[in-house]
Amino acid sequence: MANPTPEKARLSVVQPRPENLLRILLIDKDDEDSLSLRREFATCQTALLDFSADTDTAAQMVANGRYDLVAVDPVLPGGFALLKQIKSSYRWVATLVLTADQSPQFMRQAVKCRIDALLFKPETPAEFMEQALLLANAVSTRRQKQQKRVLAIGAHPDDVEIGCGGTLAKHQATGDALYILTLSRGAAGGDVNQRTVEAHRAAALLGAKLEIGSLPDTQMSSGPETIGIIENAVRQLQPTHVYTHCIEDTHQDHRAVHAATLVAARGVPNVYCYQAPSSTVEFRPNLFIDITDFIKKKIEAIDSYKSQTARMEALEPDVILSTARYWGRFAGYVLAEPMRIVRQRDGNTVADSDDTAASKPISVVAG
């Protein structure tokens, strides 16, 4: 196969996403028609267009980069399967089908994929751009209004997964944006390189972006340095929800991070404290989050920390499960994570189960 032209190569690579630009992925045959569509976007000032002629590659692109819209011609092998995967896994991605097939059988397949819009071929590049921008802008606006931005803060690798791993998995299922800030590499608990690798593996399981600091393990303060790191994360991420350590804890780092978080996150509308194995009996939660459907994901995330699970009985799956079962009884749930509310303005931490369904169709367009 001949090498792609410079234009094709440029348009086929996942490009950095400026936050003010829409992001669209076109999945179609690599022919003159699709090239015309890509050329239409080459000078677009409001959106970036990526391209793939292979659904397996496209699936990885969707997993690795946030898109507002994915446009697919399901004639490609795996096209319908990819559409279903996107709707089941990515709440904030609209789907547009490009097709020359108007048969009832095709339409039934498309409907089963819960697509947001349909554009019949042959469409002009201008028609494609108009509909693609309409859909991408609609889903982007809806995401900005409804999506929660969650920042979970821990002193050491594994703190967040133990304290609120189930809650984060629940946020992930509702399409919220997840970030984990770990303030040290946990040198007192093992090899820092191994623990860093484990932390990235656990964050990936939860669908969270991870930042690891380098504060000294067992010597953290609640002063300017710790506050500054957390303030920087809050400023960059603008979280709607923050989860952090509780003050009722025998570990000095946990108490320091709790105090620093309350200062750094003073403008965040929803702030919660989670329980750690070192928390004392003085920890009295007033919120219980149902994680019955997410306990498996929590245990998997904790199990990523092989260096810790091998030496700490508190991280055994049966202990994690029995702890969740204990707290669940206080709210009538099978399994729950306990939280102490510092501040809560929106009335809930995680969207109700009805919100986990894919968003309703925006429009159906015939070109």
Phi and psi in degrees as a GROMACS rama.xvg file:
@    title "Ramachandran Plot"
@    xaxis  label "Phi"
@    yaxis  label "Psi"
@TYPE xy
-68.4062  151.533  ALA-2
-63.7957  143.709  ASN-3
-66.626  152.628  PRO-4
-66.1996  159.161  THR-5
-54.1341  -36.681  PRO-6
-66.854  -44.9385  GLU-7
-61.6886  -43.9935  LYS-8
-60.8791  -41.9164  ALA-9
-64.9461  -39.5104  ARG-10
-80.9901  -12.7699  LEU-11
-93.1739  -6.81072  SER-12
-99.5055  139.131  VAL-13
-66.6494  117.121  VAL-14
-97.9906  156.139  GLN-15
-56.3988  144.729  PRO-16
-106.837  105.179  ARG-17
-63.2499  139.572  PRO-18
-63.4514  -21.1863  GLU-19
-91.8219  3.58317  ASN-20
-108.335  142.469  LEU-21
-73.5247  154.739  LEU-22
-126.776  124.009  ARG-23
-126.367  139.424  ILE-24
-117.287  123.303  LEU-25
-103.5  126.797  LEU-26
-121.564  108.28  ILE-27
-158.081  174.39  ASP-28
-62.6806  145.24  LYS-29
-86.1743  76.9485  ASP-30
-129.822  -174.691  ASP-31
-64.947  -33.9878  GLU-32
-64.5673  -47.3044  ASP-33
-68.2143  -32.5449  SER-34
-63.5181  -36.1346  LEU-35
-63.4612  -39.0811  SER-36
-64.5691  -40.9351  LEU-37
-67.542  -37.6277  ARG-38
-62.9359  -32.8238  ARG-39
-61.0246  -32.8167  GLU-40
-89.3113  -7.30035  PHE-41
-58.1866  -32.4351  ALA-42
-111.119  12.1991  THR-43
-65.9323  133.353  CYS-44
-93.2175  -7.60155  GLN-45
-116.938  -6.23633  THR-46
-150.854  153.083  ALA-47
-110.759  137.457  LEU-48
-115.396  122.64  LEU-49
-103.537  160.139  ASP-50
-139.149  144.744  PHE-51
-148.206  142.712  SER-52
-103.199  9.10982  ALA-53
-133.595  127.02  ASP-54
-70.1976  -31.3295  THR-55
-65.7248  -44.5175  ASP-56
-63.6869  -40.1173  THR-57
-62.4142  -38.617  ALA-58
-60.5119  -39.4284  ALA-59
-68.5844  -37.0609  GLN-60
-63.9387  -40.8778  MET-61
-65.198  -38.997  VAL-62
-68.0721  -31.2155  ALA-63
-96.4584  -13.5769  ASN-64
-140.608  137.773  GLY-65
-76.3644  120.321  ARG-66
-112.432  148.205  TYR-67
-90.1536  -29.7226  ASP-68
-147.157  138.849  LEU-69
-120.215  121.964  VAL-70
-106.921  125.507  ALA-71
-131.612  139.055  VAL-72
-98.6273  107.958  ASP-73
-67.548  -1.01006  PRO-74
-65.207  -22.2121  VAL-75
-67.4085  141.567  LEU-76
-55.1525  128.966  PRO-77
82.4708  8.15644  GLY-78
-63.3258  -48.0298  GLY-79
-66.7883  -39.2575  PHE-80
-61.8725  -39.2469  ALA-81
-65.3264  -41.586  LEU-82
-59.3169  -43.0517  LEU-83
-65.6919  -40.5  LYS-84
-63.1883  -42.5816  GLN-85
-61.8206  -44.9961  ILE-86
-67.8658  -30.4197  LYS-87
-83.329  -22.9256  SER-88
-113.967  -20.6604  SER-89
-130.383  94.2021  TYR-90
-62.3931  -35.1193  ARG-91
-100.443  34.9318  TRP-92
-124.441  120.913  VAL-93
-81.8316  153.865  ALA-94
-124.72  135.576  THR-95
-125.43  127.972  LEU-96
-98.4902  128.602  VAL-97
-106.994  123.491  LEU-98
-154.862  151.95  THR-99
-102.423  -1.94424  ALA-100
-92.2789  117.84  ASP-101
-112.66  19.7256  GLN-102
-73.528  151.24  SER-103
-58.1804  -36.5502  PRO-104
-62.2926  -43.7749  GLN-105
-63.3624  -44.0394  PHE-106
-60.3822  -39.6761  MET-107
-63.6708  -41.3881  ARG-108
-62.6421  -41.8089  GLN-109
-64.6554  -41.7511  ALA-110
-62.5699  -39.2069  VAL-111
-63.1983  -22.8522  LYS-112
-85.1459  -0.783671  CYS-113
56.2334  44.336  ARG-114
-67.6433  157.718  ILE-115
-91.4134  -26.571  ASP-116
-161.142  161.996  ALA-117
-135.667  133.28  LEU-118
-131.488  119.64  LEU-119
-82.5978  138.141  PHE-120
-81.9367  151.564  LYS-121
-83.2382  123.042  PRO-122
-100.965  151.271  GLU-123
-81.8265  155.725  THR-124
-55.1749  -37.1229  PRO-125
-66.5804  -39.4048  ALA-126
-64.6078  -43.0541  GLU-127
-62.2537  -46.5232  PHE-128
-61.0252  -43.8133  MET-129
-59.2876  -48.6689  GLU-130
-72.4976  -36.9617  GLN-131
-63.9338  -44.4341  ALA-132
-66.897  -36.5091  LEU-133
-61.2079  -48.386  LEU-134
-68.3309  -46.0894  LEU-135
-61.6721  -41.7604  ALA-136
-66.968  -37.9581  ASN-137
-63.9931  -46.0004  ALA-138
-71.8485  -33.8561  VAL-139
-64.743  -42.5593  SER-140
-63.5948  -42.9464  THR-141
-65.0316  -38.8843  ARG-142
-63.1946  -44.4666  ARG-143
-61.8208  -32.304  GLN-144
-81.9082  -32.3702  LYS-145
-111.978  -27.1493  GLN-146
-73.0847  132.722  GLN-147
-83.7827  145.868  LYS-148
-114.912  114.26  ARG-149
-109.214  127.417  VAL-150
-117.999  116.085  LEU-151
-106.531  126.868  ALA-152
-115.838  130.8  ILE-153
-136.035  153.563  GLY-154
-75.4213  -37.1258  ALA-155
-133.012  160.574  HIS-156
-56.2428  136.464  PRO-157
89.4519  -15.5905  ASP-158
-58.697  -46.7784  ASP-159
-65.5002  -45.3015  VAL-160
-62.432  -38.4352  GLU-161
-69.0488  -45.0268  ILE-162
-76.6971  -39.0366  GLY-163
-144.841  27.8507  CYS-164
-60.1076  -38.9155  GLY-165
-67.8499  -39.3979  GLY-166
-64.306  -41.0579  THR-167
-65.1665  -39.3414  LEU-168
-62.9864  -34.6566  ALA-169
-70.0544  -41.0455  LYS-170
-59.7164  -42.5559  HIS-171
-59.856  -41.1089  GLN-172
-64.9698  -26.2857  ALA-173
-91.8963  4.20559  THR-174
84.5802  16.584  GLY-175
-76.9184  157.611  ASP-176
-87.9338  126.705  ALA-177
-115.493  136.288  LEU-178
-135.887  137.911  TYR-179
-118.435  128.697  ILE-180
-113.571  112.116  LEU-181
-108.563  123.047  THR-182
-85.0635  -15.1399  LEU-183
-139.201  168.11  SER-184
-95.0941  5.48612  ARG-185
69.1999  43.7146  GLY-186
-61.8789  -31.0757  ALA-187
-72.0224  -14.0343  ALA-188
-109.321  7.8293  GLY-189
146.821  -170.123  GLY-190
-67.3571  124.505  ASP-191
-67.6032  -32.6941  VAL-192
-66.6322  -43.5363  ASN-193
-64.7978  -42.8484  GLN-194
-66.7644  -32.9167  ARG-195
-66.3624  -44.3234  THR-196
-60.8038  -43.423  VAL-197
-62.5127  -40.3619  GLU-198
-63.7388  -41.6873  ALA-199
-66.4429  -37.2648  HIS-200
-65.2102  -43.5683  ARG-201
-65.3166  -42.4197  ALA-202
-62.3059  -40.3346  ALA-203
-63.1146  -38.4652  ALA-204
-61.4973  -34.3357  LEU-205
-89.6391  -2.41963  LEU-206
70.6633  30.6253  GLY-207
-110.309  148.856  ALA-208
-86.7725  137.07  LYS-209
-116.439  136.598  LEU-210
-126.197  128.904  GLU-211
-115.076  126.401  ILE-212
-89.3842  -174.251  GLY-213
-131.319  32.2539  SER-214
-66.2234  150.811  LEU-215
-70.8778  124.843  PRO-216
-62.0037  134.945  ASP-217
73.4841  1.76402  THR-218
-129.793  22.5435  GLN-219
-71.541  149.36  MET-220
-115.155  166.306  SER-221
-95.993  14.5557  SER-222
-89.5156  -158.839  GLY-223
-56.7323  -38.9169  PRO-224
-64.7438  -49.1155  GLU-225
-67.1739  -43.8625  THR-226
-59.0401  -42.4546  ILE-227
-62.3281  -40.6844  GLY-228
-64.2745  -43.986  ILE-229
-70.2412  -39.8222  ILE-230
-59.5219  -39.6474  GLU-231
-63.4462  -41.4276  ASN-232
-65.0764  -41.5144  ALA-233
-64.7121  -41.0905  VAL-234
-64.7468  -41.4399  ARG-235
-74.291  -40.1966  GLN-236
-92.8537  -22.881  LEU-237
49.7224  57.007  GLN-238
-68.3409  148.467  PRO-239
-91.7239  -22.6643  THR-240
-136.574  134.767  HIS-241
-126.036  134.049  VAL-242
-118.702  134.307  TYR-243
-150.01  -179.134  THR-244
-65.8166  159.651  HIS-245
-95.0717  162.297  CYS-246
-78.7932  -23.042  ILE-247
-82.867  75.968  GLU-248
-148.456  141.58  ASP-249
-83.9406  -9.75015  THR-250
-91.9634  124.869  HIS-251
-63.381  -35.1015  GLN-252
-64.7279  -39.3397  ASP-253
-63.0028  -43.9369  HIS-254
-65.0984  -39.1708  ARG-255
-64.5179  -42.911  ALA-256
-66.8521  -37.9541  VAL-257
-58.0109  -51.7766  HIS-258
-63.3665  -41.6834  ALA-259
-66.6297  -37.2143  ALA-260
-64.7419  -41.0073  THR-261
-60.3826  -33.9179  LEU-262
-75.1828  -48.9994  VAL-263
-68.9007  -30.5919  ALA-264
-103.946  26.0794  ALA-265
-63.2932  -21.6003  ARG-266
-97.4342  -0.252661  GLY-267
-80.9182  132.094  VAL-268
-69.3843  -25.041  PRO-269
-133.562  116.878  ASN-270
-131.206  132.514  VAL-271
-135.406  149.755  TYR-272
-111.363  133.625  CYS-273
-106.233  167.392  TYR-274
-92.5241  142.075  GLN-275
-118.159  164.294  ALA-276
-58.3109  -24.3453  PRO-277
-92.0854  4.23649  SER-278
-66.9978  150.076  SER-279
-93.766  174.393  THR-280
-69.6544  -9.1306  VAL-281
-75.4863  -12.5895  GLU-282
-68.1783  114.551  PHE-283
-122.815  96.6347  ARG-284
-71.455  151.564  PRO-285
-127.369  17.2808  ASN-286
-147.738  134.777  LEU-287
-127.648  118.714  PHE-288
-98.7233  124.707  ILE-289
-69.0111  114.187  ASP-290
-118.731  23.9491  ILE-291
-53.1001  -42.4476  THR-292
-84.5164  0.215335  ASP-293
-126.275  7.95555  PHE-294
-65.271  -35.2444  ILE-295
-62.3868  -44.1584  LYS-296
-64.7874  -38.214  LYS-297
-63.0742  -46.5814  LYS-298
-63.9337  -38.6885  ILE-299
-62.7967  -41.1669  GLU-300
-65.271  -43.5212  ALA-301
-65.295  -37.2494  ILE-302
-65.9906  -15.6206  ASP-303
-63.2293  -24.1562  SER-304
-90.3773  68.1356  TYR-305
-59.1244  -34.4636  LYS-306
-65.661  -23.0751  SER-307
-99.3895  -40.761  GLN-308
-64.4496  -25.7652  THR-309
-72.8533  -18.5566  ALA-310
-121.632  -4.56483  ARG-311
-123.019  113.736  MET-312
-64.4883  -25.8596  GLU-313
-65.6299  -15.6021  ALA-314
-100.875  5.75186  LEU-315
-64.4258  141.486  GLU-316
-54.0573  -37.4425  PRO-317
-69.0599  -30.0958  ASP-318
-71.6294  -44.1668  VAL-319
-59.6888  -44.1363  ILE-320
-66.6513  -45.0704  LEU-321
-68.1791  -33.3881  SER-322
-64.3226  -44.5222  THR-323
-64.8364  -35.2284  ALA-324
-67.6702  -38.9664  ARG-325
-60.8951  -49.9621  TYR-326
-71.5596  -26.7619  TRP-327
-62.3577  -30.5099  GLY-328
-67.1922  -20.2104  ARG-329
-75.8146  -16.8845  PHE-330
-125.923  9.96044  ALA-331
78.2224  16.1551  GLY-332
-97.1256  160.458  TYR-333
-71.9338  -48.6038  VAL-334
-134.518  139.175  LEU-335
-148.491  157.346  ALA-336
-109.184  133.362  GLU-337
-87.9438  142.504  PRO-338
-135.256  148.888  MET-339
-107.278  125.387  ARG-340
-78.5252  123.101  ILE-341
-89.9644  -43.6626  VAL-342
-157.484  136.559  ARG-343
-146.797  115.135  GLN-344
-109.135  -22.5834  ARG-345
-99.0432  0.550518  ASP-346
87.0919  -11.848  GLY-347
-156.801  160.674  ASN-348
-96.9566  -41.2289  THR-349
-128.726  140.499  VAL-350
-57.1282  149.027  ALA-351
-61.2494  162.205  ASP-352
-59.6187  -30.2115  SER-353
-63.5676  -24.7491  ASP-354
-79.3722  -8.29027  ASP-355
-77.1796  -14  THR-356
-69.4005  155.277  ALA-357
-61.7282  150.987  ALA-358
-64.5205  154.353  SER-359
-69.0232  154.517  LYS-360
-58.1476  143.739  PRO-361
-88.3074  -46.7657  ILE-362
-164.011  161.792  SER-363
-126.408  124.63  VAL-364
-124.342  133.627  VAL-365
-109.541  122.587  ALA-366
